[in-house]
């Protein structure tokens, strides 16, 4: 499909792309750290992937092949709308095959097919702050990240164990990146978390409403929070779920 006339390639102006790329470089240099950026208005409302779209628009090139998924499917409204948008403003090829894609924009899932060093996966993130529901004040959460004070998160997980006998969080399960920052992996199910650990592909996360970017570089540790004596059922150190025996990589 030909590039839509009247718009710059990938919709955003070049100055905005450079600004977002600088934020991406900082995010890659400090894995898991939330980098603020000057988000732009996009031709769709907040909550429909505007953060991920701005990241994709900033890194996509004419030779790229784009795949867009929502809840793991290529044919949902959100995925189709975003894919058609980039077709019109870039003219790049799109695909439904993970192996053929160089850029993958996703909402709520990580593809089952293992990604490679030649790929970038971009996550749509509604709430980038993993401590938001424990401490709503931004000034406090920034201080907690700076001082690496994540005890309240461990207390929340412990309360789940004491109350339910297991950690009850089923999605957006907090991940500690490179042994330092705790981040929200976006609302992916927690059985997808092990795929983030030492993934060969670059992982980028964009929150449009809150104007935050963070990243997990290739081959970087991304481990689900748990306890030494009470491991997460789908932590990267466990090969099978403890009760049903299912391999989390195949679930």
N, C-alpha and C positions, 0 to 999 in steps of 0.2 A: 504494500500500500504506500502511496506517495506521501511525503511529508506534508502536513497540513500547512497551507500558505498563511502568512500573517503572524506566525509564531516562530520563536527561536527553536532550534533543535532541542527536543525533550522539554519544551514549554518554558522552563526557567531561563532567565537571562544569565549570561556568562559570569557576571560579578557574583550573583547569588550562588552559582555552582562552585566558584572558587572558595567562597566563604564556607559552604557546607563541606567541601573537600578538606579544608584546613581543620574543621571540627572533627572530621573522620580521622585525619592523621593523628590528632591529639588523642582521640578515643582509642586508636590502635596502640599508641605509645603507652597509654595507661589503661590496661584492660579492666573493664567493668566500671570505670569512672564515667559519670554522667556529664557530658560536655554540653553546655548551653549553645544554642545557635539561633540566628535570626530567622525563624520560620516564616514562610510566605503563604499568602492566601492561595489556595488551590481550587480548581473548579469542581470541588465536591466538599461536603461538610466534614468537620472534625468527627472523628470516630469511624471514618470509612477508609483509614489508611493513609492520611495525608503525610504523616512522618515518613513512612516507608516509601511513599511515592516521591518525596523530595530527595531521599537518598538515592533511589533508583535513577531519577532524572539527573542527578549529579555525577553518577559514575557510568551510566550507559553510553556506549559508543555505537557507531554505525555497523560495526562487525559483530556486535553482541547478538545472542539469541536469548530471548526472555521467556521465562515461565512464571506464571502467577497462579497461586493456589490459595484457597480459603477453606479451612477445616480439612485440608488434605485433598480437596477436589478442585478440578480445573473449570467446572461448569457452574459454579455458584455465582450469584449476582455480583458480589464484590469482585471476584476474580475476573469475570468476563468484562466488567466495566473498566477495571484498571488495565487489563490487557488491551482492550480496544482503544483506550486513551493513548497508551504508548504507541500503538500501531499508527494512530493518526498524527502524533506529534514527532515521531522519529522515523517511521517507516521500517523499523528493524523487523527481523524475522521473529516469530514466536513459536513455541512448541508446548506440547503436553508431556513430553518425555524428559525426565530429569537428566538422563545421560547427555542429552543434546543441548541443554541450557548452559549458558555461561553466567547468567544472572537469574536468581530465583527470588521472587518476592512472595512472602508467605504470611498468612494469618492463622495462628493457633495450631500449627503442626510443623514438624520437620520431616522432609521426605524420607520414606523407608529406604530408598536407594542411597547407598553411601556417597557422599559428595567428595569431590577431588580438589586438588590444589588450584585447578584452573577455574574454579567456580566461586561465586560470591552469593551468599544467602542473606536476604534483607528481611527483617522481621517488622511487622506493624505492631506498635506497642501503645496500648491505651494509658497505662499508668506505669511510668518508669521507676518510681520510687518503691523499693521493696519494703520499706519501713512505714509506708503511708498509713496503714491501718493500725499500726502500733503507736506511732507518734506523728500526728497530722501536721505539726509545725515544720516548715521547710528549714528554718534556721537551725532547729534542733537536729533534724536528720542529717544535714550537711556536716554538723559538728560530729555526730556519731560516726559518719563515714570517715571523717578526717582522723579521728582517734581510734578507729577500728573497734568501736564499742557495739558489738552485735549480740551482747548478752540477752537483750530483750527478745531478740528473735529466737534464741535458744530456749528461753523461758516459754515462749508461745508454743514451740514444738513439744517441749516437755509437758505442758498443760494438755496437749492433745493426747500424749501417751498416757498420762494419769487418768484422763477422762474416758478415752475410747480404747486404750490398749495399743494404739498405733498412731502414727502421724496422719492426721485426717486431711491435710491439704492435698487436693487432687490435681490442681493446675497452678500455673504461676509459682511453682515451687522454687524457693530461693536458692541461688547458686553462688558459690564462692569462686571467684575467678583468679587464677594465678596465685592462690593463697593469700589474697589481699581484700579486694572489694567484693561485697555481697551485692548481687544484682537481681533484678526481676527478669526472668527469661522470656517474658511476654506470656500470654495465657495459653501456653502449650501444655498438654497433659504431662504429668510428672514422669511418665514412662518414656517421654522423649528426651528428658534431661541427659541421660548417658550419651546420647548422640552428640551433645555439645562438647564433651570432654575429648580433647586432642583431635578435634575435627580438622581435616586438611584444608577445608574451605574457610575463607574469611567470613565471619558472622557480624553483621551490622544491625543495630537496633535503632529505630527512629520513632519518637513520640511527637506528633505534630501539634497536638493541643498544648502540651507542656514544653515544647521546643527543647527537647533533649536528645542527644545522640550518645550511644555507647557501643562498645565493640568487644568481641572476643577474637583475637588474632588466630591464625592457623596454628595448630599443634600447641594449644594452650590449655592448661588444666581448667576445667569447669566442673566443680564437684557439688552435688546436692548437699545441703546442710543436714547433718544428722548427729548421732552420738556414737562414741566408740563401742558402747555396749548395746546400742539399739540403732542398727543401720537402716537407712531408707531402703524400702523394698526394691527400688530401682536405682540405687546408687551405682556409680561406675565400677565399684569394687565387687559387685555381686553379679554373677553370671545368670542366675535364675531367681524368680520370685520365690520367697520362702514357703508359701502355702501351696500354690497351684503348680509351681515348677516351670512356669512359662518363661522362655527367654525374652527379656524386655525388648531386645533389639528386633524381635520378630512380631511383637504384639501390636 
